[in-house]
């Protein structure tokens, strides 16, 4: 099949990912940090190496500030619920994923307030609007780096400066950009960086993480055994154990390490150029089809995700035909982002989303354009 | 090496586990429930099949009441933090793991109270003591099924009846018993059953879950995208999506399915008999060594875990020598169970813990006994 659902999870993974997972399962299958024996130590090294690679990728000086989670959603929950207390106010954009909005909605029942800054119909955020939303009790600015629906990039560099100027904590959701766009946490003034392991970092599902800048006080989402300070019923405050209670996903994290190694080896710049070139061809090819509606930014840089509709045809019908007739896997409907669809004006129709990875080919893009041409003739 | 640290995580895994993981990574690597295309549906089936197998193992009628988590610790956090509100009171035993005690300690700062019912020096819990700890505002009885330190079984069948009689919710931590002892959630009056995927169920790390009986109202630990009700910023209340925000560990859950299949195929009874027979031989062999202190129940049924000390020798020293000289991997020190060590009187010395799985052999046990004999001569 032609897999164009990489914004949900990338597939395939680089070959090293499977190898690293098998090796860990077979030879380093013990519980890291839970025993001093050789296999436990070997498992601990696997975890630490991946932590170091991620720190390297994101310009993080202290790898112990990188905490592993089940996925990016857990990382966002840890950041939001760990930071915000009753009376606090947060500012977000209208392009956020439900993994940002739903935790805030849940917190709002406990006295946390938030303001959704509206983006324009292309998903673009105006900095002035962002800054105007700041109130005296604002504690956090939280933005997605790129929309998971339309690929629109949000101005996180500028937003980070706004956050610094106002003394606010700055959280970035890198679900669609980690491994694709350069992210240097220090330079971008990012205090909390949530990322999935299984998308642009090419690790397996079951991996993700949160970078927590030193001095940002987060209450853990989960308390429990940490393999350290075992004699105390209080959660230890050492990093990263404080936020990694219970057995970590050693095998998955080994795979993630191989994925990040792949990204570092190929170079994010080369990855992005390839994806951008494929995306441009897709956009160009689809734009020439009569009745095609293309959402998101008009041109220029964006995440390798293109949201379209064929006239007024239900997006689910188009996706269904792409899958069954053409063996092309895409996602349709609403993409776990209620606010973003309202912003784009697609809350009813949804969108057909094509999302690319480094492993897609020019041939796949051409076949996709051709399929859409045929569907356009048939459906419109 | 001789791996006797199975209470931390079992190793090796049955061969089917690796096969299932590779197959899912290679052929079903899409995001389940996030798209209608073929590969996404295939991934969804993998998840559902594992849910069904777990439901079958634990006598759960509705598989959708089984929620996947990163590990057993997350399941316990979801159960405790999801259920208990300020003013509520919980009753636990003094043999609980830190994954039970630390969340409660954290909740206690928000007005939740809990009583720790002391067990005797073998880790045994008296039902009368448990019942006497119930107060008018008690909402929950929460017990580990077996101590992770000494293997002592707690009387969960009787405790479940006590909970029912008093109209209390009953939470069982099956970290050391899932896949080893028969657990029928209905028959045992269990409302919340937390289990790891990577111990007695022989799945990979990064897997675990919580069974939530219908009608038990839990606030989710994490909110976010669920692939359902995407148009709403409110968390959906459908099962299991309500508690599974973000991308699940598809590859790990595929492995877990193979692990549970293995358990169901071999039969928990056969697994337990084999482990009990190995444990009995280990106990008998170690008991004959001068200066050996053995903790936990005097005889009879227990989890396949034996806690010992060689005279007053530091448990970490014994474990170190077992590893370096004899290539035997065990855990020493305090086992993420502050209260349990105080109960057993081992808070200072810790214990050397031998924990077995179905894959250990008689030869390994004999070699371990011999190693301990030699260490006894050398150290005492």
Interface residues (C-beta under 8 A of the other chain):
Chain A: X1 X3 X5 X8 X9 X11 X12 X13 X17 X18 X21 X22 X25 X26 X29 X30 X31 X34 X35 X36 X37 X38 X39 X40 X69 X70 X71 X72 X73 X74 X76 X77 X97 X98 X99 X100 X101 X102 X103 X105 X106 X196 X198 X204 X205 X206 X207 X208 X219 X220 X221 X222 X223 X224 X225 X226 X227 X230 X231 X232 X233 X234 X235 X245 X246 X247 X248 X249 X250 X251 X252 X316 X319 X320 X322 X323 X327 X328 X329 X330 X331 X332 X333 X334 X335 X336 X337 X338 X339 X341 X347
Chain B: X1 X3 X5 X8 X9 X11 X12 X13 X17 X18 X21 X22 X25 X26 X29 X30 X31 X34 X35 X36 X37 X38 X39 X40 X69 X70 X71 X72 X73 X74 X76 X77 X97 X98 X99 X101 X102 X103 X105 X106 X196 X198 X204 X205 X206 X207 X208 X219 X220 X221 X222 X223 X224 X225 X226 X227 X230 X231 X232 X233 X234 X235 X245 X246 X247 X248 X249 X250 X251 X252 X316 X319 X320 X322 X323 X327 X328 X329 X330 X331 X332 X333 X334 X335 X336 X337 X338 X339 X341 X347
